[in-house]
Amino acid sequence: MNRNMLYIVIAILVVVVAVLGYKYYQDSQQTTGVEINMGKDGISIEKK
């Protein structure tokens, strides 16, 4: 395997790690708990 191919593989691994890290960050930022909405159909309670 030549040097350029090694750099390409390393770059792909870095991108994969960055994407997975960003997805984990987004998932951890979502709020959990109870959401209460009042609308024309009445009160709606949802567990997140």
Buried (B, 14 or more C-beta within 10 A) or exposed (E): EEEEEEEEEEEEEEEEEEEEEEEEEEEEEEEEEEEEEEEEEEEEEEEE
